[in-house]
Amino acid sequence: MSDFKRSERELFPSQYATVTTRGRVRPQAPDLFRTDFQRDVHRIIYSQSFRRLRHKTQVFYFPQNDHVSTRMDHVRFVASAARTVSRCLGLNEDLAEAIGLAHDIGHPPFGHQGEEFLTKILDEHPILKPLMPKFSHEVYGLRVVDHIAKRDREKPGLNLTWEVRDGIVTHCGEDFKTCRLTVGNMTKNLENIKTQEQAGNPSTLEGCIVRLIDKIAYAGKDVEDALEAKIIREDDVPSSFRGKLGTTNGQIIGTFVEDMIKNISGHDYIAISPELGKLLHELIEFNNKYIYHSLEAEESKVQAGKTIQYLFDDLLQELKKTDKFRTQGYPSPTKNGSIPSVYRVLQDFVTKDMKDFYTSDDPDELIVLDFIAGMTDSFAMRSVGEIFIPKSTV
């Protein structure tokens, strides 16, 4: 061990801290300076899939206001707050940060509405149903980090630790009947998980922290973004929230984080007080009514859904027509761009980025689904424009 490397037991002293890993799918020699989970943080932030989160929807499609959150902002908020809680409790900060950064890496373009659009496609293509009964970003996130995400010019798959992968696939679960989370089954087979219900609770306290912080982080910031976008006014926010949680996102998150630390210090579970648990539930219900289903948040939903459907149908046709781009002499783009560049990107995805990953048993529909799910909002919109909008010929 390097003189500069300290053991995780020394760094994270709680008896409940996760200080060892069950390992990686592909064994790897220890790093000279970094802990296993610290290595995962770096693998995640250097991956292309993570970087694309900066142009994926949090609530509002491709915001032009730089102060309104994207998916990238959200995961950074979650990772930061989760690290704070873990530090105060003597838990593994590196593990909490890694899960926080990667927990939404499976999100498609157009946020949660994008999940609805892709679920509709799954329903229309029975060949995909055994592989994925419903598109859920947490389950799909495990597929991304295991098989699709890649660092520049490296093979796909980040080969993360079991604990981080478990934290990704289990980070969802809108259960407000209880204000505490206990760890789940450590013997679960992550590869067999196809639904949120099968995932269960996170198997580490650090994963439980991220699951709870996720709700806290988006509940408060979504209010802040809606105020910034003038979708709601300050007077619209119930006084019970302002009086007990605070009037700004920073105050709201601070209130919840302090409550978590006070309620779980020295225990083998993660919790917030019943009073704040009730307020969190009410705040999310307020957001559902006045923000997530507002005219502004849903005014382009139909067009976004058609964008995903058009792209899927057209790219699937292109993939089948070219026999996964094995056809000799596949045409190169002409000067006026008559061959949409998205076809070239898809070709690179199939023949270079994911070369030798897909087998003969993998349907073309799955390849196109993977390709579209990885798109940013802006790339999806540009691609539709390239394919369906005529261009000047002279």
C-alpha positions in Angstrom: 0.0 0.0 0.0 1.2 3.5 -0.8 2.3 5.7 2.1 -0.3 8.2 0.8 -3.2 5.8 0.9 -5.2 5.5 4.1 -7.5 2.5 4.7 -11.3 2.9 4.5 -11.7 1.8 8.1 -9.4 4.7 9.1 -11.2 7.2 6.9 -14.8 6.1 7.7 -14.9 5.0 11.4 -18.5 4.1 11.9 -19.2 0.4 12.6 -21.9 0.6 10.0 -19.7 2.1 7.3 -19.1 0.1 4.1 -15.4 -0.4 4.1 -14.9 -3.3 1.7 -16.5 -4.2 -1.6 -17.9 -7.5 -2.8 -15.9 -6.8 -5.9 -16.3 -6.0 -9.6 -17.6 -8.1 -12.4 -14.1 -8.1 -13.8 -11.4 -8.4 -11.1 -9.0 -5.5 -11.0 -5.7 -4.9 -9.1 -6.0 -2.4 -6.2 -5.1 1.2 -7.0 -1.9 2.6 -5.5 -3.6 5.7 -4.1 -7.4 5.6 -4.4 -10.0 3.5 -2.5 -12.2 1.3 -4.6 -15.2 3.6 -4.4 -13.1 6.7 -5.1 -12.0 5.0 -8.3 -15.7 4.5 -9.1 -16.3 8.3 -8.7 -13.6 9.0 -11.3 -14.8 6.3 -13.7 -18.3 7.8 -13.6 -17.3 11.5 -14.1 -15.0 10.6 -17.0 -17.6 8.6 -18.8 -19.5 10.0 -21.8 -22.8 8.9 -20.4 -22.3 11.0 -17.3 -21.2 14.1 -19.3 -24.4 13.9 -21.4 -26.4 14.6 -18.3 -25.7 18.3 -18.7 -28.1 18.3 -21.7 -30.8 16.1 -20.3 -34.0 17.3 -18.7 -34.5 17.6 -15.0 -38.1 19.0 -15.2 -38.1 21.5 -18.0 -36.9 20.7 -21.5 -33.5 22.1 -22.6 -33.8 25.3 -20.5 -32.2 28.5 -22.0 -32.1 30.0 -18.5 -28.7 28.9 -17.1 -30.1 29.0 -13.5 -32.7 26.3 -14.2 -31.4 22.8 -13.4 -30.5 20.0 -15.8 -30.0 16.4 -14.8 -26.3 17.0 -14.3 -27.0 19.7 -11.7 -29.4 17.4 -9.8 -26.9 14.5 -9.5 -24.2 16.9 -8.3 -26.6 18.2 -5.6 -27.4 14.7 -4.5 -23.8 13.6 -4.4 -22.7 16.6 -2.4 -25.5 16.3 0.2 -25.0 12.6 0.5 -21.3 13.1 1.1 -22.1 15.6 3.9 -24.5 13.2 5.7 -22.0 10.3 5.3 -19.2 12.4 6.8 -21.2 13.4 9.8 -22.1 9.8 10.5 -18.7 8.3 9.9 -20.0 6.4 6.8 -18.2 5.9 3.5 -18.2 9.3 1.7 -16.7 8.0 -1.4 -19.4 5.3 -1.8 -22.2 7.8 -1.2 -20.6 10.3 -3.7 -20.3 7.6 -6.4 -23.9 6.4 -6.0 -25.1 10.0 -6.0 -23.3 10.9 -9.2 -24.4 7.8 -11.1 -27.9 7.3 -9.7 -29.6 9.0 -12.7 -27.2 7.9 -15.4 -29.9 5.8 -17.0 -32.2 8.7 -17.7 -33.3 9.1 -21.3 -33.9 12.4 -23.0 -36.9 14.4 -21.8 -36.7 13.3 -18.2 -39.5 11.2 -16.6 -41.7 11.8 -19.6 -39.0 10.2 -21.8 -39.4 7.1 -19.6 -43.1 7.1 -20.5 -42.3 7.4 -24.3 -39.9 4.5 -24.2 -42.3 2.4 -22.1 -44.8 2.9 -24.9 -42.3 1.7 -27.4 -41.6 -1.4 -25.3 -45.3 -2.1 -25.2 -45.4 -1.9 -29.0 -42.5 -4.3 -29.5 -43.1 -7.6 -27.7 -39.6 -8.8 -28.5 -38.3 -6.3 -25.9 -40.7 -7.1 -23.1 -38.8 -10.1 -21.7 -35.7 -8.0 -21.5 -37.3 -4.9 -20.1 -41.0 -5.0 -19.0 -41.0 -1.2 -18.4 -38.5 1.5 -19.0 -37.3 2.6 -15.6 -34.2 4.7 -15.4 -32.9 3.1 -12.2 -32.9 -0.4 -13.7 -31.7 0.8 -17.1 -28.9 2.7 -15.3 -27.4 -0.6 -14.3 -27.4 -1.6 -17.9 -25.7 1.7 -18.8 -22.8 1.4 -16.3 -22.3 -2.3 -17.0 -22.5 -2.4 -20.7 -22.9 1.0 -22.5 -21.1 3.8 -20.6 -17.5 4.3 -21.8 -14.6 6.5 -21.2 -13.0 8.1 -24.2 -11.7 5.6 -26.7 -12.0 2.7 -24.2 -14.3 -0.3 -24.3 -17.8 0.1 -23.0 -18.7 -0.8 -19.4 -17.3 1.0 -16.3 -16.8 -2.2 -14.2 -18.0 -0.5 -11.1 -18.1 -2.1 -7.6 -21.1 -4.2 -6.6 -22.1 -1.6 -3.9 -22.3 1.3 -6.4 -24.2 -0.8 -8.9 -26.6 -1.8 -6.1 -27.1 1.9 -5.1 -28.0 2.8 -8.7 -30.6 0.2 -9.3 -32.2 0.7 -5.9 -32.3 4.5 -5.6 -36.0 4.8 -6.4 -39.0 4.0 -4.3 -41.6 6.7 -3.4 -42.7 5.2 -0.1 -43.9 7.8 2.4 -45.5 5.4 4.8 -42.3 5.1 6.8 -39.6 7.7 7.4 -36.8 5.2 7.8 -34.9 2.9 5.5 -33.1 -0.3 6.5 -30.6 -2.0 4.3 -31.8 -4.6 1.8 -30.6 -8.1 0.8 -26.9 -8.2 0.3 -27.1 -11.5 -1.6 -29.4 -10.2 -4.4 -28.4 -11.0 -8.0 -28.2 -7.5 -9.6 -28.1 -9.0 -13.1 -31.6 -10.5 -12.7 -33.3 -7.3 -11.6 -35.8 -6.1 -14.3 -38.2 -4.0 -12.2 -38.0 -1.5 -9.3 -39.9 -3.9 -7.1 -37.3 -6.6 -7.6 -34.5 -4.2 -6.7 -35.8 -3.6 -3.1 -33.9 -1.4 -0.7 -30.2 -0.4 -1.1 -27.8 -2.9 0.5 -25.7 -0.3 2.2 -26.5 2.7 4.4 -24.7 4.9 2.0 -27.1 3.8 -0.7 -30.0 4.5 1.6 -28.7 8.0 2.2 -28.7 8.7 -1.6 -32.2 7.3 -2.0 -33.6 9.7 0.6 -31.4 12.6 -0.4 -32.6 12.2 -4.0 -36.1 13.1 -3.0 -35.0 16.0 -0.8 -32.7 17.4 -3.5 -35.3 17.5 -6.3 -38.2 18.5 -4.1 -36.6 21.8 -3.0 -34.7 22.6 -6.2 -37.7 22.0 -8.4 -39.6 24.7 -6.5 -36.6 27.0 -6.9 -36.5 26.4 -10.7 -40.3 26.9 -11.0 -39.9 30.3 -9.2 -37.0 31.2 -11.5 -39.1 30.2 -14.6 -42.1 32.2 -13.1 -44.3 29.1 -13.2 -45.2 29.7 -9.6 -44.9 32.7 -7.3 -43.5 32.7 -3.8 -47.0 33.3 -2.4 -48.1 30.0 -4.1 -45.8 28.0 -1.8 -47.8 27.0 1.3 -46.7 28.9 4.4 -46.3 25.6 6.3 -43.3 24.8 4.0 -41.8 28.3 4.2 -42.2 28.4 8.0 -40.8 24.9 8.8 -38.4 24.2 6.0 -37.2 27.6 4.9 -37.8 29.9 2.0 -34.8 28.9 -0.3 -33.6 25.6 -1.6 -30.4 25.9 0.5 -32.5 26.3 3.6 -34.8 23.4 2.7 -32.0 21.0 2.0 -30.2 22.2 5.1 -33.2 21.5 7.3 -33.7 18.0 6.0 -30.0 17.1 6.1 -29.7 18.3 9.7 -32.8 16.3 10.6 -31.4 13.2 9.0 -28.1 13.5 10.9 -29.9 14.0 14.2 -32.2 11.1 13.7 -29.8 8.4 12.5 -26.5 9.2 14.3 -25.1 5.9 15.6 -27.9 3.7 14.2 -28.1 1.0 11.5 -30.8 2.7 9.5 -31.4 6.0 7.7 -34.3 8.2 8.7 -35.9 11.6 9.0 -38.4 12.7 11.7 -42.1 11.9 11.1 -42.9 15.6 11.0 -40.4 16.3 8.2 -41.3 13.1 6.4 -44.9 14.3 6.2 -43.7 17.7 5.0 -41.5 16.1 2.3 -44.5 14.1 1.1 -46.7 17.2 1.0 -44.0 19.2 -0.8 -43.7 16.6 -3.5 -47.5 16.5 -3.9 -47.4 20.3 -4.3 -44.8 20.0 -7.0 -46.8 17.3 -8.7 -49.9 19.5 -8.9 -48.3 22.9 -9.6 -45.0 22.2 -11.3 -44.6 18.7 -12.9 -48.1 18.8 -14.5 -48.1 22.5 -15.2 -48.8 23.8 -18.7 -45.2 25.0 -19.0 -43.8 21.6 -18.0 -46.1 19.7 -20.4 -46.7 22.0 -23.3 -44.2 20.2 -25.5 -44.9 16.7 -24.2 -46.7 15.6 -27.3 -44.0 16.9 -29.6 -41.3 15.2 -27.5 -43.2 11.9 -27.6 -43.5 12.1 -31.3 -39.7 12.9 -31.5 -38.9 9.7 -29.7 -41.3 7.6 -31.7 -40.2 9.1 -35.1 -36.6 8.5 -34.2 -37.2 4.9 -33.1 -39.2 3.9 -36.2 -36.8 5.6 -38.6 -33.5 4.4 -37.0 -34.9 0.9 -36.7 -35.7 0.9 -40.4 -32.2 2.1 -41.2 -30.6 -0.5 -39.0 -32.6 -3.3 -40.7 -32.1 -2.0 -44.2 -28.3 -2.0 -43.7 -28.1 -5.3 -41.8 -26.6 -3.4 -38.9 -24.4 -1.5 -41.3 -22.8 -4.6 -42.7 -24.1 -3.6 -46.2 -21.2 -2.9 -48.5 -20.8 0.7 -49.8 -23.0 2.3 -47.2 -23.1 5.9 -48.6 -21.1 8.7 -47.1 -22.7 12.0 -46.3 -22.8 14.4 -49.3 -21.8 18.0 -49.1 -25.4 19.2 -48.6 -25.9 16.6 -45.8 -28.4 14.5 -47.6 -27.4 11.6 -45.4 -28.5 12.6 -41.8 -25.5 12.7 -39.5 -27.5 10.8 -36.9 -27.2 7.8 -39.2 -23.4 8.1 -39.0 -23.5 8.4 -35.3 -25.7 5.3 -35.1 -23.3 3.5 -37.4 -20.4 4.4 -35.2 -22.4 3.3 -32.1 -23.0 -0.2 -33.6 -19.7 -0.8 -35.5 -17.2 1.0 -33.2 -18.4 2.0 -29.8 -20.4 -1.2 -29.1 -18.4 -3.4 -31.4 -18.7 -7.1 -30.4 -21.1 -6.3 -27.6 -24.4 -7.1 -29.2 -24.9 -10.8 -30.1 -27.0 -12.4 -32.8 -29.7 -12.9 -30.2 -30.0 -9.2 -29.5 -32.9 -7.7 -31.6 -32.4 -4.6 -33.6 -35.0 -3.0 -31.5 -32.8 -3.2 -28.4 -29.9 -1.6 -30.2 -32.0 1.4 -31.3 -33.5 1.6 -27.8 -30.0 1.8 -26.3 -29.0 4.5 -28.8 -32.0 6.7 -28.2 -32.0 6.3 -24.4 -28.4 7.7 -24.4 -29.4 10.8 -26.5 -29.5 14.3 -25.0 -32.6 16.3 -25.5 -30.8 18.6 -28.0 -29.4 15.8 -30.0 -32.8 14.1 -30.3 -34.3 17.3 -31.6 -31.5 17.9 -34.0 -31.7 14.4 -35.3 -35.4 14.6 -36.0 -34.8 17.9 -37.9 -32.1 16.2 -40.0 -34.3 13.2 -40.9 -37.7 14.8 -41.4 -37.2 18.5 -42.4 -36.3 19.0 -46.1 -33.1 20.9 -46.9 -32.4 23.3 -49.7 -30.9 21.6 -52.7 -29.5 24.8 -54.4 
